Amino acid sequence: MNSKNISIAILLLLLIGAFGFLFTQQSDTVVVVENEPTDMEEEVMPVEPDNGIGNGAEPIPQAEARGPESVIGTSVSGNEITAYHFGSGEKEVLFIGGIHGGYSWNTALVAYEMIDYLEANPSIIPDNVSVTIIPVANPDGLESAVGATGRFEASKASAISDAARTAGRFNANEVDLNRNFDCEWSENATWQSRSVSGGKSPFSEPEAAAIQNYVNMYKPSAAVVWFSSEGKVYPSACAGVPSKASVELAATYATAAGYPAAAEFNAYAITGDMVNWMAKQNIPAISVLLTDHKNTEWNKNKAGIEAVLKAIAE
């Protein structure tokens, strides 16, 4: 090979080496760029934590979002079942009257007295407590006896006959709603010495289903249900002994109100009871039986209510 060819070969080798160096530098630059954060990564928004219950559950609606009152369902005849809400604390106490409609119409009136009292004295409710009151859980039964599905005058109700009052115990399907809940339920139920209907199945009646849906949605911390008449307070249990919380709740209400507290109702077998069903849901619940079928005994019950709200707040 002559000197000219040698010079050309050397030049070609130098050019090849230069191109190889440039290619290596370009490749290194690409790698560095790929490892830098991109604009897309910088713009990713943080995900809010799930506030629901269970996997994929929707957040439970808060009390303040419901307004002062809400319709939780309707009766067989289409009458609204209304709940009244007070306070915004996380511990909700549920009060229910009128489950036996016109038969125990004074239980609806004591609930309305409580509504009036809380409207006039909102500071009675502790900051960490909220209150819901369902004054008439059986509007059809109340209407059949007193001619109203909501507020009414006690003087008008006092004039009804015993037969009309007894007929008003049941809903428009002639079902005893306090035998329609899923705790030792039976289609053939008992009230005193007579047989009554517990419905075709647990929660077959829209009134009972409305209460079930409300309790399942809002999970109250405690519940107080008014009945009449005996003048006692009972804790709740479903196929077992009452929980400690239920016994303490009954004692708290009874002591403040001046009612005797009893261990259990054993006058006759009760199936499908609402308060006992709440116990099955691990909710401390009590039955407050007014002394008679006419008086609300407001001062006694006001003391019991205030004692329960204070106990729940602690």
Secondary structure as GFF3:
##gff-version 3
##sequence-region A 1 314
A	DSSP	alpha_helix	3	34	.	.	.	ID=ss1
A	DSSP	alpha_helix	39	42	.	.	.	ID=ss2
A	DSSP	three_ten_helix	63	65	.	.	.	ID=ss3
A	DSSP	beta_strand	69	74	.	.	.	ID=ss4
A	DSSP	beta_strand	80	86	.	.	.	ID=ss5
A	DSSP	beta_strand	91	96	.	.	.	ID=ss6
A	DSSP	alpha_helix	105	120	.	.	.	ID=ss7
A	DSSP	three_ten_helix	122	124	.	.	.	ID=ss8
A	DSSP	beta_strand	129	134	.	.	.	ID=ss9
A	DSSP	alpha_helix	139	146	.	.	.	ID=ss10
A	DSSP	alpha_helix	154	158	.	.	.	ID=ss11
A	DSSP	alpha_helix	162	167	.	.	.	ID=ss12
A	DSSP	three_ten_helix	177	179	.	.	.	ID=ss13
A	DSSP	beta_strand	188	191	.	.	.	ID=ss14
A	DSSP	beta_strand	194	197	.	.	.	ID=ss15
A	DSSP	alpha_helix	206	218	.	.	.	ID=ss16
A	DSSP	beta_strand	222	228	.	.	.	ID=ss17
A	DSSP	beta_strand	232	235	.	.	.	ID=ss18
A	DSSP	alpha_helix	244	257	.	.	.	ID=ss19
A	DSSP	alpha_helix	274	280	.	.	.	ID=ss20
A	DSSP	beta_strand	285	290	.	.	.	ID=ss21
A	DSSP	alpha_helix	298	313	.	.	.	ID=ss22
###
